[in-house]
Amino acid sequence: MAEHINDFDVVLSATQAKALLQARGRGEDALQISPDLGLSKVMVRLEEKGVVFPNRMRVLWSELERILANPQACFRITSERASKIQAFSDQFGRAYSLMPTQTAPTLLISGITMHRIKGVDPMEDTRRKIRALAPFGRVLDTATGLGYTAIFAARKAEEVVTVELDPTVLEIARLNPWSRELFTRDNIIQLIGDCFDYALDFPDASFDRILHDPPRFSLAGHLYSTEFYRHLHRLLRPGGRLFHYVGDPSSKSGRNTTKSVARRLQEAGFRRVIRKPRAFGLLAFP
């Protein structure tokens, strides 16, 4: 584990707050703790007013108590204070926030989690989607979110083009330690806007792989349409494949969505559609 903090912010959750408050109760004057939601660890000083990190960032004990009282939130530490990582999009009327898990945090959109967190964490959720697409080449990621799928794909792919509808989501991602590679990798190209519109303009056979993990149907129904699937079919090169996340296939809504999506993919020209239940999705071949 690293014993330093880089130029990124200190971000804490109730997990780190609890450990620090317990160490204070034991009378300790130092503790090894993560400054970035579990990615690394540093040694911090426990002083009378609060905790001091190696980069001299300080957080007051009262702020740590507030973090502990909010277990579903992540906090950015600035000038002795802790601020919830959250934002509201005036453009789309949606509230976004970062929620911690045992590994990488997930994104909440109006209180709804954007990753699987029951029985699997966001990182394993992402790995299962990416495994369905391998091997790689040039990849289209239709919904950036926190960027996990774009990051995992970019580690193996030639290039990843990722599209995010709402710039507010990227504001949250910039404060998420687990999303750093989204902004530092040279082979990730970020686009802002509706992926449906971009799909109209991309040339035929532009991508080897497409990862389609859209928001739920009620938020983005047009991204589940036969018309959109036809454009995705057009964008794939020979030998390409599309992974479409659809949700839990064992639930009633998941079964219905899987069935209807598979039918529309075939109507759009995909000759073969395979269920990938561990990844909660469908793999389609043009």
ABEGO torsion letter per residue (X at the ends): XBABBBABBBBBBAAAAAAAAAAAAAGBABBBBBAAGGABBBBBBBBAAEBBBAAGBBBBAAAAAAAAABAABBBBBBGGBBBBBBBBBAAAGBBBBBBBBABBBBBBBGGBBABBABGBBAAAAAAAAAAAAOBBBBBBBABAEAGAAAAAAAAABABBBBBBABAAAAAAAAABAAAAAAAABAABBBBBEBAAAAAAABBBGABABBBBBBBBAAABAAAABAAAAAAAAAABBBGBBBBBBAEBAABAAAAAAAAAAAAAAAAAGBABBBBBAAAGBBBBBX
